């Protein structure tokens, strides 16, 4: 249907962008919404879809940008509006945007952990694999059946959604071609993804995958995004990647401050390191 950090440290994972002390009144663009009854997450999930104006003016197939935190009261509106702006300015190719509305954000976006500190604040962690399975085996099929899509897929996320992006890049890299992560909560599970990067990373990406990530001034995040950057600098996996160190930005500003340059670099085939 058409529809017109200590605290901040914890906040990086357990609250969404809309609850970080800044209120935005983003106009909600025209979009579609649908519901998927998922056997992987055992619940109904609301999906929001924005199509570029050129979608209805052609018979072309389009790449798709997926996003967690994709509810109408979450980050979907401002990312859709930004895509529309960049497309109209010919700064990125046309994309379809698919937003996944949250139900239990901490569950869906966190990997397994046995760390007592994590469990104190995230009592039901470890749902990221099921959430990935939902996207891979149910959502992809639904979008491909309902919309004219091509074989290129991207994903964008910030904070908890950002670590989900990095985790997906390392654990199931074939899901997406392009990965964007702002201030990923890499502190989680005692920095498991960063510490184990060398064993998790693929041997050769053949320059077919792109990763863009950024770190703010958040003291619990920036050391780990910088460490991940160092590991990438010392690796030779033929991965196309870019790190944006943003010490002037805070955890609650980095998404909006960096989204345009992230999208421009990542979604354009000619934008390389």
Secondary structure, DSSP 8 states (H G I E B T S, - for coil): -EE---HHHHHHHHS-GGGSS---------EEEEEEEETTTTEEEEEEEE--GGGGG----EEEEEESS-STTTTHHHHHHHHHHHHHTTSS--EEEEEE--SSHHHHH------HHHHHH-TT---HHHHHHHIIIIIHHHHHHHS-EEEEEEEEEETHHHHHHHHHHHH-GGG-SEEEEES--TTHHHHHHHHTHHHHS-S--TT--EEEEEE-S-TTTHHHHHHHHHHHHT--S--EEEEEE-TT--TTTHHHHHHHHHHHHHH-TT---
